[in-house]
């Protein structure tokens, strides 16, 4: 009270809308996740096979990556996601349950996104069906609903799931793929976006982040938080750092 009285004649209060142009559009955190010995061994074995076959090195010269290259990248990403699952679940629970805010979880590959979905509640599994429409899109995380709008779903199904997530009056979690839900869609309901893996194309990565940033300040009180999960000493962390540096350079140029 004494401090307020002393400052009253030399200070004044502004609303966020009054200073929005001078505030950062978002906050960012990077989490480097250690790899357990068993997962590290599996990763090193898969990386050795991929390097020996030349599928990764061919990506440096090919205009478009081959199917073999994409499968090798997907395999390595699937393994590194295992090392990040505990941290991913801890961050989701912290924001959705403890802070009671809406959370968006981005994954690049389908397999990685499904790992997070399964780890959130291992007792609730996908329905044993090959029909994308029949897969379970929602499960509970305590009292918090968790939705999945994976890229394997039909566009109409993904739209319905995203709308269900948006319609939740309280905290809710949405799992989505970077490409299928990261371009041209309003996802600004999310207070936090957790990237379990980073898309390696800077433009796609920037687009995914832009889905959350509410440039019109319509309903956001504080800037959104972006959290990036990277597995230590792997292609995942090397590419992640390179991508973040590249995006920073692009933003500086723009």
C-alpha positions in Angstrom: 0.0 0.0 0.0 2.8 2.4 0.8 4.6 1.6 -2.5 1.4 2.2 -4.4 0.9 5.5 -2.7 4.5 6.6 -3.5 4.1 5.6 -7.2 0.6 6.9 -7.8 1.7 10.4 -8.9 4.5 9.1 -11.3 2.9 6.1 -12.9 -0.3 5.1 -14.7 -1.8 1.8 -15.9 -2.4 0.7 -19.5 -4.5 -2.1 -20.8 -2.8 -4.8 -22.9 -4.6 -3.5 -26.0 -3.0 -0.2 -25.5 0.5 -1.6 -25.7 -0.1 -4.7 -27.9 2.0 -3.4 -30.8 5.1 -3.3 -28.5 4.7 -6.8 -26.9 6.1 -10.1 -28.1 3.6 -12.1 -30.1 4.5 -15.3 -28.2 6.8 -16.9 -25.6 9.0 -19.9 -26.4 10.7 -22.7 -24.4 12.9 -25.6 -25.6 13.0 -28.8 -23.6 16.0 -31.1 -24.3 14.9 -34.7 -23.4 17.4 -37.4 -22.4 17.2 -40.8 -24.1 17.1 -43.9 -21.9 19.8 -46.4 -22.8 17.4 -48.9 -24.4 15.8 -46.2 -26.7 19.3 -44.7 -27.4 20.5 -48.2 -28.6 17.4 -48.6 -30.8 17.9 -45.1 -32.3 21.6 -45.7 -33.0 20.8 -49.0 -34.7 18.2 -47.4 -36.9 20.4 -44.4 -37.7 23.2 -46.7 -38.7 21.0 -48.6 -41.1 19.6 -45.3 -42.6 23.1 -43.9 -43.1 24.5 -47.1 -44.5 21.7 -47.3 -47.1 22.2 -43.7 -48.2 18.6 -42.7 -47.9 19.3 -39.8 -45.6 22.3 -38.5 -47.6 20.2 -38.6 -50.8 17.9 -36.1 -49.3 20.6 -33.5 -49.6 20.7 -33.8 -53.4 17.2 -34.9 -54.3 14.7 -32.1 -55.2 12.0 -34.3 -53.5 12.7 -36.9 -50.8 12.1 -40.4 -51.9 9.6 -42.7 -50.2 12.6 -44.6 -48.6 14.0 -41.4 -47.2 10.6 -40.4 -45.7 10.2 -43.8 -44.1 13.7 -43.6 -42.6 13.0 -40.2 -41.2 9.6 -41.4 -39.9 11.3 -44.4 -38.2 13.9 -42.2 -36.5 11.2 -39.7 -35.4 9.1 -42.5 -34.0 12.0 -43.7 -31.9 13.0 -40.2 -30.6 9.3 -39.5 -29.7 9.5 -42.5 -27.3 12.3 -40.6 -25.4 10.1 -37.5 -25.2 6.8 -39.1 -24.2 7.3 -38.6 -20.4 8.1 -34.9 -20.8 5.3 -34.5 -23.3 2.7 -36.0 -21.0 4.1 -34.0 -18.0 3.8 -30.7 -20.0 0.3 -31.5 -21.2 -0.9 -32.3 -17.7 0.8 -29.3 -16.2 -1.0 -26.9 -18.6 -4.3 -28.6 -19.1 -4.9 -30.0 -15.6 -2.9 -27.7 -13.3 -3.2 -24.4 -15.2 -6.6 -25.3 -16.6 -5.9 -23.9 -20.1 -6.5 -25.2 -23.6 -3.5 -27.1 -25.1 -2.6 -27.9 -28.7 -0.1 -30.7 -29.3 1.5 -30.8 -32.8 3.2 -33.8 -34.3 4.8 -34.1 -37.7 4.3 -37.8 -38.4 1.2 -39.9 -37.7 3.0 -42.5 -35.7 4.5 -40.0 -33.3 1.1 -38.3 -32.7 -0.5 -41.7 -32.0 2.2 -42.5 -29.4 1.3 -39.3 -27.5 -2.4 -40.2 -27.8 -1.8 -43.7 -26.4 0.4 -42.5 -23.6 -2.1 -39.9 -22.4 -4.4 -42.8 -21.4 -3.1 -46.3 -22.2 -6.4 -47.9 -21.1 -8.3 -46.2 -24.0 -7.1 -47.5 -27.3 -8.0 -46.8 -30.9 -10.9 -48.9 -32.2 -9.7 -51.9 -34.1 -10.8 -50.6 -37.4 -9.1 -49.6 -40.6 -11.9 -47.0 -41.3 -10.5 -43.5 -40.4 -14.0 -42.4 -39.5 -14.4 -45.1 -36.9 -11.3 -44.2 -34.9 -12.0 -42.8 -31.4 -11.4 -39.0 -31.5 -11.8 -38.2 -27.8 -10.7 -39.6 -24.4 -10.6 -38.1 -20.8 -7.4 -36.9 -19.0 -8.9 -36.8 -15.6 -11.7 -34.2 -16.0 -10.1 -32.7 -19.1 -11.2 -33.9 -22.5 -8.5 -34.9 -25.0 -9.3 -34.8 -28.8 -7.4 -36.1 -31.7 -7.6 -34.7 -35.2 -4.9 -36.8 -36.8 -4.0 -36.3 -40.5 -5.2 -39.9 -41.2 -8.8 -38.8 -40.6 -10.9 -37.4 -43.4 -11.0 -33.6 -43.6 -14.6 -33.4 -42.5 -13.9 -35.5 -39.5 -10.9 -33.4 -38.5 -13.0 -30.3 -38.8 -15.7 -31.7 -36.5 -13.1 -32.7 -33.9 -11.4 -29.3 -33.9 -14.8 -27.7 -33.5 -15.6 -29.9 -30.5 -12.3 -28.8 -28.9 -13.0 -25.2 -29.6 -16.5 -25.5 -28.1 -15.2 -26.7 -24.7 -15.8 -23.9 -22.2 -12.9 -25.0 -20.0 -9.5 -26.7 -20.5 -9.1 -29.2 -23.3 -6.3 -30.9 -25.3 -6.2 -31.3 -29.1 -3.7 -33.5 -30.8 -3.0 -32.6 -34.5 -0.6 -33.0 -37.3 1.4 -30.0 -38.4 0.4 -30.1 -42.1 -3.2 -31.2 -41.9 -4.1 -28.7 -39.1 -1.3 -26.2 -39.3 -2.3 -24.2 -42.4 -5.1 -21.8 -42.9 -7.1 -22.8 -39.7 -7.9 -20.6 -36.7 -6.5 -22.5 -33.6 -6.1 -19.3 -31.5 -8.2 -21.0 -28.7 -5.0 -22.6 -27.5 -3.0 -20.9 -24.8 -0.1 -23.4 -25.3 1.2 -25.3 -28.3 3.5 -28.2 -27.6 5.5 -29.4 -30.6 6.4 -33.0 -29.9 8.5 -32.9 -33.1 9.2 -30.0 -35.4 8.3 -29.8 -39.1 11.5 -29.5 -41.1 10.1 -27.0 -43.6 10.4 -23.4 -42.1 7.3 -22.2 -43.9 5.2 -25.0 -42.6 6.5 -24.5 -39.1 5.8 -20.7 -39.2 2.3 -21.4 -40.5 1.6 -23.9 -37.6 2.7 -21.3 -35.0 0.6 -18.6 -36.8 -2.5 -20.7 -36.2 -2.3 -20.0 -32.5 -1.2 -16.3 -32.5 -4.3 -14.2 -32.3 -3.2 -11.1 -34.2 -6.5 -9.4 -33.6 -6.3 -9.7 -29.8 -9.9 -11.0 -30.0 -9.8 -13.2 -26.9 -6.2 -13.5 -25.9 -5.1 -11.9 -22.6 -1.5 -13.1 -22.7 0.8 -14.2 -25.6 0.6 -17.9 -26.4 3.4 -20.2 -25.2 5.2 -22.5 -27.6 7.1 -25.5 -26.2 9.5 -27.5 -28.3 10.5 -31.0 -27.3 13.9 -32.2 -28.7 15.7 -35.5 -28.0 19.3 -34.8 -27.0 22.2 -35.8 -29.3 20.0 -37.0 -32.1 19.0 -35.8 -35.6 15.9 -34.5 -33.9 17.8 -31.9 -31.8 20.2 -31.1 -34.6 17.4 -30.3 -37.0 15.3 -28.6 -34.3 18.1 -26.1 -33.5 18.7 -25.5 -37.2 15.0 -24.9 -37.9 14.6 -22.5 -35.0 17.7 -20.6 -36.1 16.4 -20.5 -39.7 12.9 -19.3 -38.6 14.6 -16.6 -36.5 16.6 -15.4 -39.5 13.5 -15.4 -41.7 11.5 -13.4 -39.1 14.4 -10.9 -38.9 14.4 -10.5 -42.7 10.7 -10.0 -42.8 
